[in-house]
Amino acid sequence: MFTGEPLVISIPACELAHVAVTGSVFDTKVMEGASISADLRIAVDLVTAAYRRGGATEPLRCVARPEIFTHGPSLNWLQNALGPIKQHLCLSDGTSVKLIPQLRNHLFTYGIQSHQRYVDFKKLMRRAPELLAQYDSQINSFHCGEYPDSASEPSSTMLLSMKPLAAAALWSFGFYLNPHSLEDSAEHMLKWGEIEEPPLAEFQKITYIPLTEAAANDANFQRRVAEMIAPIYFDPTQCLLIRLPMLESELTTRMTIALDGIRRSRVHLPQARSKNIFFLSGDLSEEAMAPIRSRLKLVLHQTFEFWRYTGALYQEAQEITVYIEADRTSLLESARNFYMQAFGRAPRFMMSHRSSRCERLAE
């Protein structure tokens, strides 16, 4: 798709509420500086960079509400407006997916680290699996539309950031959980918070969990997190970093979301401030991780937007574990091939739900 051919993208209508568009088809440059979600901004920047690297000479364009151009005069008008464009990329927030007739359609789901959007997308794929079959490919995902006796899975195209994730102001909070009050827990951690990165050079082993809201609502994943926290409390050679879900909410809300699942796991944890377990207010930069990659273990939920980082991080990390929600082990082959392509190596897989068989899956 990113081979120099002209391309049009579509995005959810709600994202265009504060964008001054000039018509149904417009240059994506009008979104520069506009008030769109941070998740969409990252996705558009990623697609734009790949489009330019592919050698395209036409401007990247966007179509608003492609669902209204279904047939007849309306579809003819859109085809005339698009001219030589034959490729359409739907940027979906998980609540809906869009297709443009007579074009090659591709899908990029962004923002489904949100619990509600993740649930919405799973419902959509369960109720209308035939939608996925109409896409020629998907970007940065391995979604599968399942039928009673078959499945449809568009081929995956991988897009990772070419620029290392830059450093930004980052607050770290010593982990503390009062099982009787999430609000009290957050209040104590906020009081102890410091606008600096933890002293990573002091630790022999470092585990980083970029927590998403969907992961925080995955009870079995949170149980795994709690089971990791318990022994690290008493091991001064280890450090655990948990990035709070990236939500447009106050830190207190983000903390309570992260803590709630840990508390519900009923894993017994010390009720004391930890000196080697930290909540982080934002992403740990690649610059900060560069000196520790040989000691770094990444623990990722399948809803984590791994394309925020470059491939170098994944290739050099000591170990990568990916938790996938799958009711059928047949999805493992798709996941294995997908993450091998994304990371340049095979991660360790864990099922994020209980099963009658061993939950750990071979590489």
C-alpha positions, -999 to +999 in steps of 0.1 A: +000+000+000+028+024+008+046+021-026+040+055-040+003+051-050-020+079-040-040+072-009-071+085+009-078+080+046-110+082+066-113+088+103-143+087+127-166+117+123-163+126+160-126+134+154-135+160+128-158+180+152-131+207+157-113+204+124-120+231+098-126+209+068-132+225+034-154+197+019-160+160+020-125+154+005-096+174+019-059+175+024-048+159+057-026+190+064-057+207+077-055+184+107-020+197+117-025+216+149-062+207+151-079+194+182-079+156+176-072+128+200-036+120+209-041+084+197-053+096+163-024+121+160+001+093+165-017+071+139-019+099+113+017+108+118+028+072+114+007+068+082+019+101+068+056+092+074+051+058+057+033+074+028+061+099+022+088+072+025+070+052-001+077+080-026+042+092-031+040+125-050+003+132-045-008+148-012-023+125+014-061+131+014-089+124+038-126+117+031-152+127+057-181+103+063-173+078+035-204+058+045-227+082+027-211+075-006-226+041-013-238+040-049-253+060-077-246+098-080-230+101-046-204+074-053-198+088-088-191+122-072-167+107-047-148+088-075-145+120-095-132+139-064-106+112-056-094+110-092-066+085-095-068+073-059-075+035-057-064+029-021-085+037+010-072+034+046-099+034+073-085+047+106-110+032+131-114+039+168-130+005+172-166+018+173-172+013+135-153+005+103-158+022+069-155+009+034-154+027+000-168+007-029-145+001-059-114+009-039-089-014-022-097-010+015-073-013+044-079-011+082-059+006+110-075+004+144-061+029+169-071+039+204-085+004+214-063+005+245-095+022+257-116-005+275-149+006+260-135+008+225-119-025+228-152-041+239-171-022+211-147-036+185-150-071+197-188-069+196-186-055+161-164-083+149-187-109+165-219-094+151-206-086+116-175-107+109-181-103+072-169-067+074-133-077+080-134-100+049-138-069+027-105-054+037-074-062+016-051-057+046-048-045+082-021-023+097-005-032+131-032-058+140-041-094+135-079-091+138-098-121+126-135-123+116-148-157+127-176-177+112-191-210+125-169-230+102-143-206+089-124-173+096-113-143+076-080-126+085-067-098+062-029-098+058-010-076+082+012-047+073+036-035+100+043+002+107+066+011+135+078+045+144+111+055+127+119+080+154+127+070+190+100+080+214+112+113+228+117+121+265+089+141+282+082+154+317+076+122+336+063+117+372+071+086+391+052+073+421+063+048+446+037+020+445+013+017+475-019-001+478-043+003+507-068-026+500-095-007+518-093+025+498-081+032+463-085+069+468-063+068+499-037+048+479-037+074+451-034+102+476-004+087+492+014+081+459+006+116+446+022+130+478+053+109+472+055+117+435+086+131+419+091+147+385+120+125+375+127+090+362+134+062+387+171+054+394+173+026+369+210+021+371+207+007+406+188-024+395+200-056+379+166-066+364+140-041+352+104-050+341+083-024+322+045-028+318+029-001+297-006-006+311-036+002+289-071+008+302-083-024+285-055-043+302-065-028+336-099-042+330-086-076+321-089-094+355-065-122+346-039-098+333-041-077+364-038-109+385-005-116+367+006-080+374-002-085+411+017-118+411+048-100+397+045-072+422+045-094+453+080-109+451+096-078+437+087-059+468+113-079+487+140-081+460+162-049+459+179-061+427+147-058+407+126-029+396+091-029+382+078+001+362+040+003+354+030+031+330-005+043+339-032+040+313-029+069+288-063+086+294-074+122+292-082+120+329-066+132+362-038+112+376-060+101+405-084+085+381-057+067+362-042+054+394-074+040+407-081+023+374-047+006+376-050-003+413-086-016+411-077-047+391-046-054+412-068-052+444-095-074+429-068-101+422-067-107+460-030-113+459-016-103+493+007-073+490+026-053+517+008-022+527+039+000+525+055+024+500+077+005+476+112+017+467+115-004+436+080-005+421+068+026+404+038+040+386+048+062+357+026+091+345+037+086+308+057+065+284+093+057+293+114+072+265+137+051+244+166+074+255+159+064+291+157+027+282+188+026+259+214+020+287+192-008+303+179-027+273+200-058+281+184-059+316+149-049+304+119-072+303+088-059+285+053-072+296+027-062+270-010-066+267-022-071+232-040-037+233-007-019+238+001+003+208+036-011+203+041+011+172+049+040+195+084+027+198+110+018+172+120-018+163+154-013+180+138-014+215+121-048+208+152-063+192+175-054+221+152-060+251+162-090+272+128-106+271+093-098+257+061-113+270+028-107+253-006-115+269-033-122+244-070-127+249-079-158+229-107-183+233-091-205+207-055-216+206-057-215+168-052-178+171-018-183+185-002-190+151-015-156+138-002-139+169+031-156+167+036-146+130+024-111+137+046-103+166+076-119+150+072-094+122+067-065+146+095-073+170+120-091+147+120-119+173+096-143+189+081-131+222+069-153+249+031-157+249+007-159+278-031-163+277-048-136+297-077-158+306-078-190+327-079-222+307-080-259+317-046-263+301-014-246+310-017-209+305+019-204+295+023-211+257+055-221+240+074-196+218 
